[in-house]
C-alpha cells in the first residue's frame, strides 16, 4: 500500500496516444481511471460479495485434446485442462492490463486509457526514474514491484502488437514465473507459483490454505477468498 499513489488521480508513463501523435516515445500522462474485473471489485468490497451479475464466462474448444487429471502428469499431445482453467480464472479474478488496450488501440485519447489493480505495480526502468508506473505499449522490459520499482519480482509480457507478441496481462513468456504465463505446450503440467499468489494478494485477495485434494500430489493447494473489510 505504501507504494501506491494517493488522491483521486495518478501519473503514468504512456505512449501511442492521440496526445503524442501515436508516437512510441513515452511521456508522462495522467489518469483517474482504474478498471477492475467484477470479481476483483467483489474482493475489494466495491461490488456485492455474492449474487448479481456473472463474473466471467470461459469457453473451452472441443477441438483441443485435454488431460483432465494432472495427478499423474500430462499425457503427451494433450493440454492440462485444470491448469488452463486456472489460468483463465486468474484473468477473471483480475490479472489483466490496461497496457494491452493501449497496445491494440494506438491513437486513443489519453482520457480513454486506463490501468488495472495489477498495473499499479507495473514499472520499467524509465518509469522508476520518473517515479511513475508504466502503462506503455512497447518492447521495453516491464516488471512487477511492490516497493515503487526499487525491486523487480518478475517481468510482464508487453503486448501483442507493439510488445513481445503476448498480451500484457501475463507474466513474460517461458520464464517459469507462474500459472499466468501466456503460453502452454502439449504435455506441460501447469502450476500456480508464488509470484502468482503475490500478485493476487496485492490485487485484494486473501490467500487461504485448503486441504490437499484427495489423489493429487500437491504440496499445498491455495484458494482465493474475498478480503475481509474493516
N, C-alpha and C positions, 0 to 999 in steps of 0.2 A: 504493500500500500504506500510505503514511503516514497517510492519512485514514481508514483502516478501524479499527473498534473492536477492542480486544484482549480476550482472555478467552473464556469458553465461553458468554457471553450478551451481549446488547446492548440498548440502549434505542431505541425507535422511536416516532414520533408516530402515534397510532392514533385511530380514532373508530368509531362504529356497532357496537361490540362489546357483549356482554352486560354487561360490567363498567361501561359508561357508559350502560346502558339504551338502546342503539342510537342514541344522540344523535349528531348531526352535529358536535358540538363536539369538537375534537381534545384529546387528553390524552396524557401520557407513559406508554407501556406498555413492557413488557419482553418479550423473545423469546430463545429459544435454538434456533429452528427456521429453518434455511436450506435451501430446497428447490432442487434442481438438475435439469435435464433429464439424461437418461443421457449424451447427447453431451457436455454440459458437465462432467459427472463424469469422463468419459474424459479430457478436456483437462486437468483438474486432478489426474489420477493417482489419483482416488478409485474408479475402476472400470477394469476391464481395457481395455487400449488397443485391442484388436481382438477380434472374436468376441462371444460372449454374446448378449444379447437385442437385438432390433431397436431402433434409436434412435428411429425415428419412422415413421409411415405417412402419406402425403399423397395425397389423392384429388382429382382434377380432374373437374368435371362435363362431360358431353358436350353439355349444352345451352348452353355458352358458346362463342362464336367466338374462337379463339385465333390469333394470329400467331406462328409458331414461329421466324421468322428476323428478329431485331432489327437485322441489319446494315444494312438499308435503311430503317429506321424502322418504325413500327407502322401497319398498314393501318387506315384509318378504320372504326370499327364493331367492330374486333377488339381483344382484350386481349393484352398482352405476356406470352406463356407463360413465357419464360425469366425475366423479372422477377418474375412471380407465384410461380414455383417457388423462385427465390432467396429471396423474402420468407418463404415457408413454411419453407424450410430454416433460415432465420435463427431462427424460433421454435424449431425442433427443436434448434438449437445452444444456445439458452438465452435468447433475447430474449423473456422472459415476466415477468410481475409478480405478486407476491402481493397487490398492491393490487386487482387485478381479482377475486380470490377474495373479498376483503372486500366489494367493491362489489356482488357478486352474492349475498352471504350475510350481510346485516345481522343483527345479534344473535348472531353466532357468538361462542363463548368466546374470550377473548384467547389462551388457550393453543393454540387451533387456527389462529390466524393464522400467517402465515409470510412471509418475504422470499426473494428470489432474488438471485443474484450481482449482477445489474444494479441491483436495488433498493438495494444498499449504496451506490450513488452517486446516489440519488433524494432530492432535497431540495425544500423550499419555504421561503419567507421566514420563516414561523413556526418551522419545524423548525431552521433555521440559528440562529435566536435562542436556541434551547434546546440547540444542539449535537447535534442528532439527525438521522437520516434520516427521510423522510416516507413512511409506508405507508397514509395515509388514503384514504378514498373520498369525494371531493367535488370541487367545481369550482375550488378554489384552484390556482394555477399550480404545477406540479411540474417540476423541472429536473434535468438531468444535470450533475454536478460532480465533479471529481477532487480538489478541494482543500478538502473539508469544507463545501462550499456557498458558498465565497467567490466563485467564478467559475462562471457559468452557461454551459455549452457548447451547450445546446439544450433544448427543452422536451418533456415527455412528454404523451401522452394521459392522461386522468384517470379513465376508467371508463365503462362502458356504461349504468349505472343512475343513479348519483348524480353522475357527472362530465360530460364533454363529449360523451358518446354513443359514444365509441370505446374499445375495450379498452385498459387501462392499459399493456399490454406493447407499446406502439408509441411512435413519436415523435408529437408533436402534428400534427394533420392539416393538409395543404396548405401547409406551410411550406418544402417542398423540403429537408427535413433528411436524407433518405436513403431507402433501399430499405425500411426498416421504418416508413414512413408507413402509416397504417391503411387508406387507400383508393387506388384506381386507377381511371382512367376509360378508356373505349374510345379507342384511338388514342394512348395515352400510353406513351412509352418509359420504362421504369423502370431505375434505375441505382443501384449501390452508391455511397454517399457517404463522405466522410472521417469523418463522425460515426459512421456505422455501424461502420467499421473500428476507430475508437477504442473504441467500446462493446464489441466482441468482444475487443479486446485486453485490456481490464480484466477481462473475464469469464474470461480464462485462455487465450486462443488466441494463437499467434504468427501474424503476417501475413507471407506469403511471396510475393514477386513471381514470377509464372509467365509463360512466353512468350505473346505475343499470339496468340489463336486465329486460325487462318487464315480470311481472309474477313471478319473482324469489325473494324470501325473503332473499336477501343478503345485508348485511350492506355495503359492498364495493366489487366491482369486480376489479381485478387488471390485467393488461396486461403487457407483456414484450415487450419493444420497444428497437430497436437497439441503443446502446450507441452512442451518437454523438461524433465525433472525433474532436480533436483540443482543 
